[in-house]
Amino acid sequence: MALNVRYLGTDKVQVSMQGYTGELAIAQSASGSRYVSNTGLFGYGGEWHQKGNMGILAAKNIHGTPIQTVCQKTM
């Protein structure tokens, strides 16, 4: 599964996965960068948290089931 994260300035990211795209806004984080949205990628809330070359996407899929994906930067 491929996850693409595109930074839209300093306060938003666009996350794309499995044909779904969502914009998330920057939020407070103890460490790294954290972005959240009430609608996420699949119409539910979601969160993208990145530190260094690692990131975690936490959201609900199209069925409303919670998912969490750990990602590593490849480029």
N, C-alpha and C positions, 0 to 999 in steps of 0.2 A: 504494500500500500504506500502510495506517495502522498506526502503532505507538503504543501508549498506555503511559505510565509513571505509576504511582501510588506515591507515597511512603508507606511503612508505618512511620511514626515516623522516627527518625534513623539507623537501622542496616539497613533493608531497603527494597527496592522490588519492586513487582509489575509485570512487563512483559507486555503482551498484544499478539499479532500473529497475524493470520490464524486466529483462533479458538483459539489456544494461549496459555496463561498460565503464567508461572513466577515464583517468588520468588527474588530474588538478595540476598545479604548484602554489607554494606559491606566493602571491602578497601582495603589501602594504595594510595595514589595519589600520584605526584609532583606532580600538578596536577589540580584539579577533583575530582569525586566518582566513585568506581569501585565497582561492585557485581559480584559473581561468584556462580556456582552450579555445582555438579558435574552437575546435571541440566538446567540451562538451560530453554529453552522447549519443545524437541522431544525431551526425554529424553537430551540430550547436554549437556556443559558449555557455559556461555555467560557473556558479560560485557557490562555496560552501563557506559559511561564518558561522563560529562557534564561540560562546562565552559561556563558561561554559557548561551547559547541553543542550543548545539550538543551533539549526543550521537552516540555510535557504539555500535551493537549488533554484537557479534561472537559467532556461535554456529554450530551445525550445524543444517541443516534436517531434515525428517522422514526424509530419505534418507541422512543422515549427511554431506552435502556442506557444507563450510564456507561461511558467508555473512558478509557485513559490510555493514551499512546505516548510512549517515550521515544523521542527522536534524537538523531545525531546529525549535525550539519555535514553535508557531503561535498559542498563546493567551497 
